Amino acid sequence: MKINSARQAWHDCNYNPAPGQTSDAAELGVVVQSTERGPTANPAMHATLAGHIQSAIARLHFQLRAFGNAMYAAEPTDDDREEAEAAVFNLACSRAARMTASKRERAEYVAKGVFRRYRYMHQGGQSANADPLIKPELFRAWMKGEYDVELPSAAWGRDWEPFVQLCFDACYDIDARALSPIGGVIYKMKEAA
């Protein structure tokens, strides 16, 4: 297990390669013959490093753990995704102005949509993907197609743009809080090496 970032470490810590296999080969279910001589200590080293990361993840608050799993786990669950979306919605609402019941109901779906956008942008751990729904008309059309939720275009800048930004801010804040302990563990491991 090579550790380049906290996001990658979160993703890779649940791989358990068999002796003589790389994590990619174990994940794909194929064995590639190599010229290595006999068993190595690589699986034991991977397990040790992964254990440190898994331990840090296990100590996180359940919402932070769910958010991180939904973002970076090799096999995220629907429960993790739903918990992450709820965390984003709740944090954004706590920072938003009061809303009517109708707007709050639609805002919950907006938070889900923003989380999906944020996940796509940071997928793979390098945060290299551009936001595919950055234009309001694309986001509104996607919301209608995905959730059957109408977001009016009139007064978008006043009614929805601030809440979308609050949801992105919530994603960034929750993500940073989830990854911070993982980064601390990585820092300690690199200092000890």
N, CA, C and O of each residue as an XYZ file, in Angstrom:
772
protein
N       0.859     -1.178      0.000
C       0.000      0.000      0.000
C       0.896      1.229      0.000
O       1.614      1.491      0.965
N       0.845      1.968     -1.080
C       1.588      3.216     -1.149
C       0.647      4.341     -0.712
O      -0.491      4.435     -1.173
N       1.140      5.175      0.170
C       0.298      6.230      0.702
C       0.726      7.563      0.104
O       1.798      8.087      0.407
N      -0.144      8.100     -0.757
C       0.128      9.391     -1.371
C      -0.782     10.483     -0.824
O      -0.415     11.658     -0.834
N      -1.954     10.110     -0.352
C      -2.891     11.083      0.194
C      -3.844     10.381      1.152
O      -3.970      9.157      1.139
N      -4.508     11.171      1.976
C      -5.484     10.609      2.911
C      -6.652      9.988      2.153
O      -7.190      8.963      2.572
N      -7.045     10.602      1.041
C      -8.149     10.060      0.242
C      -7.785      8.690     -0.318
O      -8.583      7.754     -0.260
N      -6.584      8.583     -0.856
C      -6.147      7.308     -1.419
C      -6.004      6.259     -0.319
O      -6.366      5.099     -0.516
N      -5.480      6.659      0.832
C      -5.312      5.721      1.945
C      -6.660      5.200      2.400
O      -6.797      4.012      2.689
N      -7.664      6.072      2.469
C      -9.012      5.647      2.860
C      -9.512      4.596      1.875
O     -10.073      3.577      2.278
N      -9.308      4.844      0.598
C      -9.767      3.916     -0.432
C      -9.040      2.581     -0.360
O      -9.667      1.523     -0.421
N      -7.718      2.629     -0.230
C      -6.910      1.414     -0.333
C      -6.859      0.583      0.937
O      -6.451     -0.577      0.885
N      -7.256      1.134      2.073
C      -7.050      0.414      3.333
C      -7.919     -0.837      3.474
O      -7.681     -1.635      4.381
N      -8.900     -1.031      2.623
C      -9.728     -2.231      2.718
C      -9.359     -3.315      1.725
O     -10.005     -4.363      1.688
N      -8.329     -3.083      0.917
C      -7.824     -4.119      0.027
C      -6.971     -5.080      0.838
O      -6.197     -4.656      1.696
N      -7.109     -6.355      0.573
C      -6.274     -7.365      1.214
C      -5.665     -8.257      0.138
O      -6.205     -9.317     -0.178
N      -4.544     -7.824     -0.419
C      -3.947     -8.624     -1.483
C      -3.376     -9.941     -0.953
O      -2.849    -10.016      0.156
N      -3.499    -10.953     -1.771
C      -2.907    -12.241     -1.417
C      -1.396    -12.150     -1.607
O      -0.922    -11.285     -2.344
N      -0.640    -13.016     -0.963
C       0.811    -12.975     -1.139
C       1.197    -13.049     -2.613
O       0.698    -13.891     -3.359
N       2.075    -12.173     -3.007
C       2.548    -12.175     -4.385
C       1.670    -11.384     -5.335
O       1.977    -11.287     -6.524
N       0.572    -10.812     -4.828
C      -0.325    -10.054     -5.684
C      -0.292     -8.589     -5.292
O      -0.064     -8.245     -4.133
N      -0.522     -7.738     -6.272
C      -0.708     -6.333     -5.957
C      -2.168     -6.129     -5.615
O      -2.996     -6.998     -5.891
N      -2.492     -5.018     -5.030
C      -3.887     -4.767     -4.666
C      -4.762     -4.716     -5.918
O      -5.927     -5.109     -5.862
N      -4.231     -4.245     -7.041
C      -5.019     -4.209     -8.267
C      -5.350     -5.628     -8.730
O      -6.479     -5.907     -9.134
N      -4.372     -6.513     -8.671
C      -4.614     -7.888     -9.098
C      -5.625     -8.556     -8.174
O      -6.481     -9.309     -8.638
N      -5.538     -8.292     -6.883
C      -6.490     -8.878     -5.941
C      -7.894     -8.358     -6.206
O      -8.860     -9.118     -6.131
N      -8.016     -7.089     -6.512
C      -9.322     -6.488     -6.769
C      -9.927     -7.026     -8.062
O     -11.130     -7.275     -8.132
N      -9.100     -7.204     -9.073
C      -9.597     -7.685    -10.350
C      -9.826     -9.194    -10.363
O     -10.506     -9.708    -11.251
N      -9.270     -9.901     -9.398
C      -9.469    -11.337     -9.327
C      -8.600    -12.129    -10.275
O      -8.919    -13.277    -10.584
N      -7.531    -11.562    -10.738
C      -6.619    -12.276    -11.624
C      -5.231    -12.263    -11.013
O      -4.873    -11.350    -10.269
N      -4.473    -13.259    -11.326
C      -3.098    -13.320    -10.855
C      -2.203    -13.144    -12.062
O      -2.340    -13.846    -13.065
N      -1.304    -12.218    -11.956
C      -0.362    -11.960    -13.028
C       0.978    -12.535    -12.604
O       1.506    -12.185    -11.549
N       1.522    -13.415    -13.425
C       2.793    -14.025    -13.090
C       3.888    -12.974    -13.155
O       3.960    -12.180    -14.092
N       4.719    -12.989    -12.158
C       5.821    -12.034    -12.138
C       7.123    -12.784    -11.893
O       7.122    -13.996    -11.676
N       8.210    -12.066    -11.929
C       9.519    -12.685    -11.748
C       9.996    -12.615    -10.305
O      11.167    -12.872    -10.024
N       9.087    -12.267     -9.381
C       9.476    -12.199     -7.977
C       9.878    -13.582     -7.476
O       9.347    -14.604     -7.912
N      10.834    -13.581     -6.548
C      11.271    -14.845     -5.967
C      10.540    -15.057     -4.646
O      10.837    -14.396     -3.650
N       9.602    -15.964     -4.645
C       8.936    -16.373     -3.414
C       8.119    -15.278     -2.754
O       8.001    -14.166     -3.268
N       7.562    -15.619     -1.607
C       6.730    -14.670     -0.875
C       7.556    -13.513     -0.313
O       8.732    -13.667      0.021
N       6.920    -12.377     -0.220
C       7.577    -11.197      0.333
C       6.796    -10.732      1.552
O       5.778    -11.319      1.919
N       7.278     -9.696      2.154
C       6.606     -9.123      3.315
C       5.583     -8.066      2.915
O       5.003     -7.408      3.779
N       5.359     -7.900      1.626
C       4.430     -6.864      1.168
C       3.024     -7.007      1.744
O       2.459     -6.006      2.184
N       2.423     -8.218      1.763
C       1.080     -8.318      2.352
C       1.055     -7.947      3.835
O       0.104     -7.317      4.297
N       2.062     -8.320      4.563
C       2.114     -7.963      5.983
C       2.282     -6.463      6.153
O       1.668     -5.868      7.039
N       3.089     -5.857      5.333
C       3.280     -4.412      5.396
C       1.996     -3.683      5.039
O       1.624     -2.702      5.683
N       1.323     -4.172      4.005
C       0.041     -3.581      3.613
C      -0.954     -3.673      4.762
O      -1.627     -2.694      5.082
N      -1.049     -4.834      5.377
C      -1.994     -5.030      6.483
C      -1.684     -4.101      7.654
O      -2.596     -3.581      8.296
N      -0.426     -3.898      7.925
C      -0.030     -3.011      9.026
C      -0.429     -1.571      8.736
O      -1.037     -0.908      9.577
N      -0.089     -1.092      7.553
C      -0.449      0.271      7.175
C      -1.967      0.447      7.121
O      -2.507      1.440      7.610
N      -2.643     -0.527      6.523
C      -4.101     -0.459      6.419
C      -4.742     -0.453      7.799
O      -5.728      0.248      8.022
N      -4.192     -1.225      8.723
C      -4.738     -1.269     10.075
C      -4.691      0.079     10.763
O      -5.628      0.447     11.471
N      -3.608      0.823     10.564
C      -3.510      2.163     11.157
C      -4.586      3.091     10.588
O      -5.214      3.854     11.322
N      -4.783      3.013      9.292
C      -5.788      3.863      8.643
C      -7.190      3.439      9.078
O      -8.021      4.286      9.407
N      -7.455      2.126      9.081
C      -8.764      1.628      9.494
C      -9.076      2.014     10.932
O     -10.224      2.315     11.259
N      -8.078      2.007     11.783
C      -8.267      2.390     13.181
C      -8.656      3.862     13.295
O      -9.534      4.213     14.083
N      -8.011      4.716     12.517
C      -8.347      6.144     12.527
C      -9.767      6.362     12.002
O     -10.503      7.197     12.528
N     -10.145      5.622     10.981
C     -11.502      5.735     10.434
C     -12.528      5.286     11.468
O     -13.563      5.931     11.638
N     -12.249      4.200     12.149
C     -13.187      3.658     13.139
C     -13.423      4.616     14.298
O     -14.483      4.573     14.922
N     -12.461      5.476     14.599
C     -12.603      6.418     15.720
C     -13.369      7.683     15.341
O     -13.680      8.493     16.214
N     -13.676      7.868     14.075
C     -14.400      9.058     13.632
C     -15.851      9.020     14.095
O     -16.409      7.946     14.319
N     -16.461     10.198     14.237
C     -17.896     10.306     14.491
C     -18.609      9.603     13.336
O     -18.122      9.622     12.205
N     -19.756      8.984     13.612
C     -20.405      8.160     12.587
C     -20.738      8.944     11.319
O     -20.684      8.382     10.226
N     -21.080     10.230     11.437
C     -21.392     10.998     10.231
C     -20.141     11.281      9.400
O     -20.187     11.252      8.170
N     -19.037     11.551     10.070
C     -17.788     11.768      9.341
C     -17.335     10.480      8.664
O     -16.868     10.499      7.525
N     -17.476      9.359      9.375
C     -17.099      8.064      8.804
C     -17.984      7.741      7.600
O     -17.493      7.263      6.577
N     -19.286      8.000      7.722
C     -20.198      7.733      6.611
C     -19.866      8.612      5.409
O     -19.883      8.144      4.270
N     -19.563      9.889      5.663
C     -19.202     10.791      4.575
C     -17.946     10.286      3.876
O     -17.907     10.195      2.649
N     -16.920      9.957      4.659
C     -15.676      9.456      4.073
C     -15.871      8.158      3.310
O     -15.302      7.974      2.234
N     -16.675      7.259      3.863
C     -16.949      6.006      3.155
C     -17.695      6.262      1.848
O     -17.384      5.661      0.820
N     -18.680      7.154      1.894
C     -19.435      7.466      0.680
C     -18.542      8.093     -0.383
O     -18.754      7.897     -1.579
N     -17.543      8.847      0.062
C     -16.644      9.509     -0.873
C     -15.525      8.596     -1.369
O     -15.239      8.565     -2.566
N     -14.887      7.848     -0.457
C     -13.604      7.224     -0.784
C     -13.534      5.712     -0.614
O     -12.584      5.098     -1.101
N     -14.484      5.097      0.046
C     -14.395      3.654      0.262
C     -14.442      2.920     -1.078
O     -15.070      3.373     -2.035
N     -13.766      1.784     -1.118
C     -13.736      1.000     -2.352
C     -15.135      0.526     -2.721
O     -15.475      0.449     -3.902
N     -15.948      0.210     -1.716
C     -17.321     -0.236     -1.948
C     -18.261      0.514     -1.002
O     -18.671     -0.029      0.024
N     -18.604      1.766     -1.345
C     -19.492      2.531     -0.460
C     -20.893      1.942     -0.441
O     -21.347      1.365     -1.429
N     -21.572      2.088      0.681
C     -22.929      1.556      0.813
C     -23.948      2.677      0.615
O     -23.617      3.859      0.707
N     -25.180      2.289      0.347
C     -26.255      3.268      0.236
C     -26.499      3.956      1.570
O     -26.822      5.143      1.605
N     -26.347      3.220      2.670
C     -26.521      3.820      3.994
C     -25.500      4.933      4.228
O     -25.845      5.991      4.752
N     -24.250      4.697      3.842
C     -23.221      5.727      3.977
C     -23.556      6.945      3.129
O     -23.418      8.081      3.583
N     -23.995      6.709      1.903
C     -24.353      7.819      1.015
C     -25.512      8.626      1.596
O     -25.471      9.856      1.603
N     -26.539      7.940      2.082
C     -27.692      8.641      2.652
C     -27.301      9.429      3.898
O     -27.776     10.547      4.096
N     -26.448      8.863      4.729
C     -25.991      9.564      5.932
C     -25.144     10.779      5.558
O     -25.246     11.827      6.195
N     -24.318     10.643      4.537
C     -23.491     11.762      4.075
C     -24.375     12.882      3.518
O     -24.154     14.057      3.811
N     -25.373     12.513      2.718
C     -26.281     13.517      2.172
C     -27.030     14.239      3.290
O     -27.221     15.453      3.228
N     -27.451     13.499      4.303
C     -28.156     14.109      5.437
C     -27.236     15.057      6.199
O     -27.671     16.123      6.635
N     -25.989     14.685      6.363
C     -25.031     15.544      7.065
C     -24.819     16.854      6.302
O     -24.761     17.928      6.902
N     -24.703     16.756      4.980
C     -24.527     17.950      4.151
C     -25.768     18.841      4.264
O     -25.652     20.052      4.450
N     -26.934     18.248      4.152
C     -28.191     19.001      4.235
C     -28.324     19.690      5.595
O     -28.639     20.879      5.659
N     -28.089     18.958      6.670
C     -28.241     19.522      8.007
C     -27.259     20.657      8.268
O     -27.635     21.679      8.842
N     -26.012     20.492      7.856
C     -25.026     21.547      8.063
C     -25.360     22.780      7.223
O     -25.262     23.908      7.705
N     -25.754     22.563      5.972
C     -26.116     23.694      5.106
C     -27.338     24.426      5.663
O     -27.375     25.656      5.657
N     -28.336     23.683      6.142
C     -29.537     24.317      6.700
C     -29.218     25.094      7.969
O     -29.822     26.135      8.229
N     -28.275     24.596      8.758
C     -27.924     25.306      9.987
C     -27.265     26.657      9.692
O     -27.254     27.547     10.543
N     -26.719     26.804      8.483
C     -26.059     28.043      8.082
C     -26.939     28.925      7.201
O     -26.590     30.072      6.920
N     -28.082     28.392      6.764
C     -28.956     29.097      5.825
C     -29.995     29.936      6.568
O     -30.249     29.758      7.760
N     -30.576     30.850      5.808
C     -31.703     31.618      6.337
C     -32.919     30.689      6.443
O     -32.957     29.617      5.838
N     -33.881     31.116      7.204
C     -35.096     30.307      7.368
C     -35.747     30.048      6.012
O     -35.693     30.880      5.107
N     -36.367     28.862      5.894
C     -37.000     28.475      4.637
C     -38.440     28.068      4.895
O     -38.808     27.664      5.998
N     -39.241     28.184      3.850
C     -40.597     27.651      3.926
C     -40.504     26.127      3.878
O     -39.472     25.577      3.492
N     -41.569     25.456      4.266
C     -41.582     23.985      4.254
C     -41.388     23.448      2.838
O     -40.698     22.447      2.640
N     -41.989     24.105      1.864
C     -41.868     23.674      0.470
C     -40.419     23.803     -0.017
O     -39.887     22.896     -0.657
N     -39.794     24.937      0.295
C     -38.411     25.134     -0.132
C     -37.484     24.169      0.599
O     -36.541     23.652      0.000
N     -37.731     23.922      1.866
C     -36.900     23.001      2.639
C     -36.953     21.585      2.051
O     -35.945     20.880      2.010
N     -38.134     21.189      1.603
C     -38.284     19.860      0.994
C     -37.447     19.747     -0.276
O     -36.785     18.734     -0.502
N     -37.479     20.791     -1.104
C     -36.664     20.792     -2.324
C     -35.182     20.936     -1.989
O     -34.328     20.377     -2.678
N     -34.881     21.685     -0.932
C     -33.485     21.890     -0.523
C     -32.813     20.576     -0.141
O     -31.607     20.412     -0.327
N     -33.589     19.652      0.388
C     -33.013     18.345      0.734
C     -32.488     17.647     -0.523
O     -31.428     17.023     -0.495
N     -33.230     17.757     -1.613
C     -32.785     17.159     -2.871
C     -31.621     17.937     -3.475
O     -30.743     17.352     -4.109
N     -31.611     19.249     -3.281
C     -30.478     20.058     -3.751
C     -29.208     19.601     -3.046
O     -28.161     19.472     -3.680
N     -29.291     19.356     -1.740
C     -28.127     18.881     -0.982
C     -27.650     17.531     -1.516
O     -26.446     17.298     -1.626
N     -28.581     16.647     -1.846
C     -28.211     15.351     -2.422
C     -27.491     15.555     -3.757
O     -26.483     14.905     -4.034
N     -28.019     16.464     -4.576
C     -27.400     16.739     -5.872
C     -26.021     17.345     -5.732
O     -25.107     16.989     -6.475
N     -25.859     18.265     -4.781
C     -24.551     18.883     -4.580
C     -23.555     17.843     -4.078
O     -22.398     17.838     -4.500
N     -24.001     16.951     -3.171
C     -23.093     15.899     -2.712
C     -22.641     15.047     -3.887
O     -21.457     14.720     -3.974
N     -23.533     14.677     -4.790
C     -23.153     13.866     -5.956
C     -22.148     14.624     -6.828
O     -21.195     14.034     -7.338
N     -22.364     15.923     -6.997
C     -21.420     16.736     -7.773
C     -20.061     16.761     -7.083
O     -19.029     16.581     -7.730
N     -20.059     16.979     -5.788
C     -18.809     17.054     -5.027
C     -18.069     15.714     -5.110
O     -16.852     15.686     -5.290
N     -18.790     14.630     -4.981
C     -18.173     13.299     -5.054
C     -17.542     13.079     -6.428
O     -16.427     12.568     -6.532
N     -18.256     13.463     -7.466
C     -17.699     13.313     -8.808
C     -16.426     14.142     -8.964
O     -15.451     13.669     -9.549
N     -16.423     15.355     -8.457
C     -15.271     16.248     -8.595
C     -14.042     15.701     -7.866
O     -12.915     15.939     -8.301
N     -14.241     14.979     -6.774
C     -13.117     14.505     -5.962
C     -12.887     13.005     -6.090
O     -12.073     12.447     -5.354
N     -13.572     12.351     -6.994
C     -13.420     10.924     -7.190
C     -12.005     10.595     -7.619
O     -11.399     11.315     -8.413
N     -11.493      9.516     -7.092
C     -10.136      9.116     -7.424
C      -9.098      9.740     -6.515
O      -7.914      9.418     -6.612
N      -9.527     10.625     -5.634
C      -8.636     11.171     -4.634
C      -7.773     12.334     -5.069
O      -7.056     12.896     -4.241
N      -7.811     12.714     -6.324
C      -6.936     13.785     -6.774
C      -7.670     15.106     -6.991
O      -7.038     16.114     -7.306
N      -8.967     15.115     -6.831
C      -9.787     16.324     -6.991
C      -9.535     16.992     -8.333
O      -9.403     18.213     -8.412
N      -9.470     16.196     -9.374
C      -9.102     16.711    -10.685
C     -10.288     16.872    -11.636
O     -10.133     17.472    -12.700
N     -11.459     16.357    -11.285
C     -12.600     16.438    -12.193
C     -13.285     17.799    -12.071
O     -13.451     18.332    -10.974
N     -13.668     18.335    -13.196
C     -14.416     19.597    -13.199
C     -15.873     19.310    -12.850
O     -16.374     18.210    -13.082
N     -16.537     20.301    -12.296
C     -17.956     20.173    -11.953
C     -18.764     20.125    -13.251
O     -18.788     21.105    -13.996
N     -19.430     18.993    -13.533
C     -20.154     18.880    -14.796
C     -21.464     19.669    -14.801
O     -22.027     19.920    -15.867
N     -21.951     20.056    -13.637
C     -23.238     20.751    -13.544
C     -23.075     22.152    -12.969
O     -23.924     22.620    -12.211
N     -21.994     22.810    -13.326
C     -21.707     24.123    -12.753
C     -22.706     25.188    -13.224
O     -22.981     26.148    -12.505
N     -23.238     25.014    -14.418
C     -24.217     25.973    -14.932
C     -25.585     25.666    -14.318
O     -26.011     24.512    -14.290
N     -26.264     26.695    -13.832
C     -27.559     26.474    -13.176
C     -28.568     25.725    -14.039
O     -29.315     24.888    -13.532
N     -28.597     26.016    -15.334
C     -29.587     25.342    -16.182
C     -29.292     23.842    -16.289
O     -30.219     23.035    -16.359
N     -28.022     23.466    -16.302
C     -27.672     22.039    -16.332
C     -28.048     21.362    -15.014
O     -28.585     20.254    -15.009
N     -27.765     22.033    -13.899
C     -28.098     21.470    -12.579
C     -29.612     21.325    -12.430
O     -30.092     20.304    -11.936
N     -30.371     22.347    -12.858
C     -31.833     22.276    -12.754
C     -32.374     21.133    -13.599
O     -33.257     20.399    -13.156
N     -31.855     20.975    -14.805
C     -32.316     19.890    -15.685
C     -31.963     18.535    -15.084
O     -32.763     17.602    -15.145
N     -30.767     18.420    -14.501
C     -30.364     17.165    -13.868
C     -31.255     16.857    -12.668
O     -31.658     15.710    -12.474
N     -31.567     17.878    -11.857
C     -32.439     17.682    -10.688
C     -33.823     17.200    -11.124
O     -34.414     16.334    -10.479
N     -34.329     17.754    -12.206
C     -35.632     17.337    -12.722
C     -35.573     15.893    -13.208
O     -36.475     15.105    -12.924
N     -34.525     15.546    -13.931
C     -34.406     14.186    -14.449
C     -34.105     13.152    -13.371
O     -34.630     12.040    -13.421
N     -33.268     13.503    -12.400
C     -32.834     12.547    -11.375
C     -33.849     12.390    -10.247
O     -34.143     11.272     -9.823
N     -34.385     13.513     -9.761
C     -35.249     13.484     -8.580
C     -36.667     13.978     -8.850
O     -37.505     13.965     -7.948
N     -36.949     14.415    -10.082
C     -38.239     14.988    -10.440
C     -38.569     16.196     -9.560
O     -39.705     16.371     -9.119
N     -37.549     17.026     -9.316
C     -37.690     18.232     -8.503
C     -37.493     19.441     -9.399
O     -36.460     19.586    -10.053
N     -38.507     20.314     -9.420
C     -38.452     21.543    -10.212
C     -37.798     22.646     -9.391
O     -38.219     22.933     -8.271
N     -36.771     23.259     -9.956
C     -36.153     24.437     -9.347
C     -36.337     25.582    -10.331
O     -35.740     25.568    -11.407
N     -37.152     26.574     -9.983
C     -37.433     27.653    -10.937
C     -36.182     28.466    -11.265
O     -35.319     28.694    -10.417
N     -36.119     28.893    -12.522
C     -34.953     29.674    -12.955
C     -35.066     31.132    -12.549
O     -34.057     31.823    -12.412
N     -36.290     31.602    -12.357
C     -36.477     32.995    -11.949
C     -35.865     33.192    -10.562
O     -36.131     32.419     -9.641
N     -35.067     34.203    -10.429
C     -34.410     34.552     -9.157
C     -33.517     33.421     -8.637
O     -33.427     33.211     -7.427
N     -32.863     32.700     -9.537
C     -31.962     31.612     -9.135
C     -30.882     32.125     -8.193
O     -30.585     31.503     -7.174
N     -30.302     33.262     -8.545
C     -29.233     33.835     -7.731
C     -29.677     34.178     -6.322
O     -28.864     34.155     -5.399
N     -30.928     34.490     -6.142
C     -31.432     34.826     -4.819
C     -31.937     33.590     -4.077
O     -31.681     33.435     -2.883
N     -32.653     32.709     -4.780
C     -33.347     31.603     -4.114
C     -32.504     30.349     -3.916
O     -32.583     29.716     -2.863
N     -31.690     29.975     -4.921
C     -31.018     28.680     -4.831
C     -29.501     28.740     -4.851
O     -28.852     27.915     -4.208
N     -28.928     29.671     -5.553
C     -27.464     29.734     -5.650
C     -26.786     29.821     -4.274
O     -25.791     29.132     -4.048
N     -27.293     30.643     -3.356
C     -26.652     30.679     -2.025
C     -26.734     29.341     -1.296
O     -25.788     28.949     -0.614
N     -27.856     28.640     -1.434
C     -27.975     27.347     -0.751
C     -27.063     26.304     -1.393
O     -26.481     25.479     -0.689
N     -26.931     26.331     -2.714
C     -26.002     25.421     -3.392
C     -24.583     25.660     -2.866
O     -23.852     24.708     -2.594
N     -24.200     26.927     -2.725
C     -22.867     27.243     -2.199
C     -22.725     26.778     -0.759
O     -21.666     26.279     -0.378
N     -23.768     26.930      0.049
C     -23.726     26.434      1.431
C     -23.538     24.915      1.466
O     -22.844     24.390      2.337
N     -24.151     24.224      0.526
C     -23.991     22.765      0.460
C     -22.561     22.395      0.076
O     -21.984     21.469      0.647
N     -21.987     23.118     -0.893
C     -20.584     22.864     -1.247
C     -19.672     23.169     -0.066
O     -18.741     22.412      0.210
N     -19.932     24.274      0.634
C     -19.135     24.607      1.818
C     -19.246     23.512      2.870
O     -18.257     23.158      3.512
N     -20.450     22.978      3.044
C     -20.649     21.892      4.005
C     -19.855     20.659      3.589
O     -19.239     20.003      4.429
N     -19.867     20.344      2.297
C     -19.085     19.201      1.801
C     -17.604     19.394      2.101
O     -16.947     18.480      2.599
N     -17.080     20.573      1.802
C     -15.664     20.841      2.055
C     -15.347     20.709      3.542
O     -14.340     20.106      3.912
N     -16.199     21.269      4.388
C     -15.944     21.236      5.833
C     -16.000     19.817      6.392
O     -15.132     19.416      7.168
N     -17.014     19.064      5.999
C     -17.143     17.685      6.486
C     -15.996     16.832      5.962
O     -15.436     16.015      6.692
N     -15.653     17.025      4.699
C     -14.554     16.279      4.089
C     -13.249     16.544      4.838
O     -12.506     15.613      5.149
N     -12.978     17.798      5.123
C     -11.742     18.150      5.833
C     -11.721     17.532      7.225
O     -10.685     17.035      7.666
N     -12.846     17.559      7.913
C     -12.907     16.979      9.257
C     -12.753     15.457      9.216
O     -12.184     14.868     10.136
N     -13.252     14.824      8.164
C     -13.120     13.367      8.045
C     -11.693     12.964      7.685
O     -11.188     11.961      8.188
N     -11.042     13.736      6.821
C      -9.712     13.373      6.348
C      -8.593     13.800      7.292
O      -7.502     13.232      7.249
N      -8.843     14.770      8.127
C      -7.799     15.297      9.004
C      -7.148     14.223      9.882
O      -5.920     14.162      9.931
N      -7.915     13.374     10.577
C      -7.260     12.330     11.378
C      -6.470     11.327     10.533
O      -5.447     10.807     10.977
N      -6.943     11.061      9.325
C      -6.230     10.135      8.436
C      -4.899     10.767      8.042
O      -3.865     10.098      8.038
N      -4.927     12.050      7.713
C      -3.690     12.761      7.395
C      -2.725     12.773      8.567
O      -1.512     12.682      8.376
N      -3.261     12.886      9.794
C      -2.414     12.850     10.980
C      -1.718     11.511     11.146
O      -0.540     11.457     11.500
N      -2.441     10.436     10.893
C      -1.848      9.098     10.981
C      -0.761      8.934      9.921
O       0.308      8.388     10.196
N      -1.038      9.404      8.722
C      -0.040      9.309      7.643
C       1.201     10.106      8.017
O       2.322      9.641      7.808
N       1.015     11.293      8.563
C       2.149     12.125      8.963
C       2.984     11.416     10.010
O       4.211     11.404      9.917
N       2.340     10.827     11.004
C       3.071     10.109     12.061
C       3.837      8.911     11.494
O       4.970      8.643     11.894
N       3.204      8.194     10.555
C       3.880      7.035      9.967
C       5.090      7.478      9.152
O       6.122      6.808      9.178
N       4.988      8.573      8.442
C       6.112      9.051      7.632
C       7.229      9.598      8.527
O       8.407      9.460      8.200
N       6.866     10.211      9.641
C       7.871     10.715     10.581
C       8.638      9.561     11.224
O       9.836      9.677     11.479
N       7.950      8.446     11.488
C       8.583      7.299     12.125
C       9.491      6.536     11.160
O      10.393      5.811     11.580
N       9.243      6.707      9.887
C      10.010      5.944      8.882
C      11.406      6.485      8.697
O      12.171      5.955      7.891
